Amino acid sequence: MYKICSLFAGVGGIDLGFLSNKKCKIVYANEFDPYAVKTYEKNFKNKVDCRDIHEVKCNEIPDFDIMVGGFPCTSFSVAGYRKGFDDDRTGDLFFEMERIFKERKPRVIFLENVKNLVGHDNGNTFRVIIDRLEKAGYKNKISYSVLNACEYGNIPQNRERIYIVAFRDVQDYEKFRMPMPILLKKTIKDIFDFDNKVEDKYYYNDGKYKQEMIDMLKKDMDDDKTVYQWRRKYVRKNQSNLVPTLTANMGEGGHNVPLIKTKYGIRKLKPIECFYAQGYPKNYVLPEDMSDARLYKQAGNSVAVPVIERIANNIINALKANDK
Ligand SMILES: C[S@@+](CC[C@H](N)C(=O)[O-])C[C@H]1O[C@@H](n2cnc3c(N)ncnc32)[C@H](O)[C@@H]1O
């Protein structure tokens, strides 16, 4: 078994991706948002250490082979503050990961982040990350790619993310390849419920919102094969029949939640549908007593699980080949 240490675990999207490989086991997960922890613990056997990562001492983490983490990206994302490492709220969180991998030297380090990480601050932020990995002993054994979920995960979401995989041992690195693109076969019809009526609160009915907005939605949303978004003053149609990139701020006021046209009316996606748009399996359960705002945020913060699955499989195959 390959033992995984999951940092910034959120609701466990990366964990799910690795666990789809039967050779993996989560031995430690850390996440300090109690709501995300609640969702996580409903779906996984392991408990989450819910302390702030700054408080966790290296020697408190059990023995592990692979460290995984999508460290918070607000300071790197276009949608965020564009402050990078200067942002003292979140900018230092990569260095918390570094503190742990420097001392523990895991066989593999897997990082996920927004695409913009590469170009942020004229490439300086990314250079710092690679430099720290190299100094910790991973030099010339790092592979990274920006992959779009709709091209690499067979899920109809436009979600470009950078995936970085660093190996301690050169023979593992040499056996690893990032996954190749695959055909997108799933459509939004496979993941959202167009045929049944859902709870009233998800529909945009007359009287519930400003009439001007309702009228515009009714006029512009003429296609039931794609996904729309309300952008303050206008409706944006996705021309490729894909879900636009889900973001953490979907939760705030629910305004960025994607919309669909169904036979029962125009409605926003339900939180569980946002999880499905990230490739979460049908047996994933959400806590019943949690607000939609929190659940939208958790889904938007998470990852495209099938992309992680494919990278995780390639990592495990590389390790297994050398462990024979
Ligand atoms: C981008 S999200 C990762 C989501 C995760 N990959 C998933 O699939 O759900 C970053 C997570 O880091 C957590 N976080 C931020 N600062 C933290 C800290 N100081 N200690 C522990 N967790 C933290 C946030 O609560 C958030 O859930």
The ligand as an SDF file (V2000), in Angstrom:
LIG
                    3D

 27 29  0  0  0  0  0  0  0  0999 V2000
   -8.3010   24.9530   -2.8440 C   0  0  0  0  0  0  0  0  0  0  0  0
   -8.9750   24.2580   -1.4110 S   0  0  0  0  0  0  0  0  0  0  0  0
   -8.5410   22.5560   -1.6190 C   0  0  0  0  0  0  0  0  0  0  0  0
   -9.7180   21.7170   -1.9360 C   0  0  0  0  0  0  0  0  0  0  0  0
   -9.4650   20.2440   -2.0730 C   0  0  0  0  0  0  0  0  0  0  0  0
   -8.4250   19.9410   -3.0200 N   0  0  0  0  0  0  0  0  0  0  0  0
  -10.7610   19.5390   -2.4330 C   0  0  0  0  0  0  0  0  0  0  0  0
  -10.7560   18.6960   -3.3300 O   0  0  0  0  0  0  0  0  0  0  0  0
  -11.7870   19.8450   -1.8360 O   0  0  0  0  0  0  0  0  0  0  0  0
   -7.8760   24.7740   -0.1310 C   0  0  0  0  0  0  0  0  0  0  0  0
   -8.2910   24.3100    1.2460 C   0  0  0  0  0  0  0  0  0  0  0  0
   -7.2790   24.7100    2.1810 O   0  0  0  0  0  0  0  0  0  0  0  0
   -7.9050   24.9840    3.4180 C   0  0  0  0  0  0  0  0  0  0  0  0
   -6.9970   25.8170    4.2380 N   0  0  0  0  0  0  0  0  0  0  0  0
   -6.6880   27.1190    4.0270 C   0  0  0  0  0  0  0  0  0  0  0  0
   -5.8140   27.5570    4.9580 N   0  0  0  0  0  0  0  0  0  0  0  0
   -5.5580   26.5020    5.7830 C   0  0  0  0  0  0  0  0  0  0  0  0
   -4.7450   26.3440    6.9320 C   0  0  0  0  0  0  0  0  0  0  0  0
   -4.0160   27.3660    7.4020 N   0  0  0  0  0  0  0  0  0  0  0  0
   -4.7280   25.1230    7.5360 N   0  0  0  0  0  0  0  0  0  0  0  0
   -5.4600   24.1000    7.0510 C   0  0  0  0  0  0  0  0  0  0  0  0
   -6.2630   24.1920    5.9590 N   0  0  0  0  0  0  0  0  0  0  0  0
   -6.3160   25.3820    5.3220 C   0  0  0  0  0  0  0  0  0  0  0  0
   -9.1860   25.6930    3.0120 C   0  0  0  0  0  0  0  0  0  0  0  0
  -10.1550   25.6260    4.0390 O   0  0  0  0  0  0  0  0  0  0  0  0
   -9.5860   24.9330    1.7380 C   0  0  0  0  0  0  0  0  0  0  0  0
  -10.5110   23.9110    2.0050 O   0  0  0  0  0  0  0  0  0  0  0  0
  1  2  1  0
  2  3  1  0
  2 10  1  0
  3  4  1  0
  4  5  1  0
  5  6  1  0
  5  7  1  0
  7  8  2  0
  7  9  1  0
 10 11  1  0
 11 12  1  0
 11 26  1  0
 12 13  1  0
 13 14  1  0
 13 24  1  0
 14 15  1  0
 14 23  1  0
 15 16  2  0
 16 17  1  0
 17 18  1  0
 17 23  2  0
 18 19  1  0
 18 20  2  0
 20 21  1  0
 21 22  2  0
 22 23  1  0
 24 25  1  0
 24 26  1  0
 26 27  1  0
M  CHG  2   2   1   9  -1
M  END
$$$$
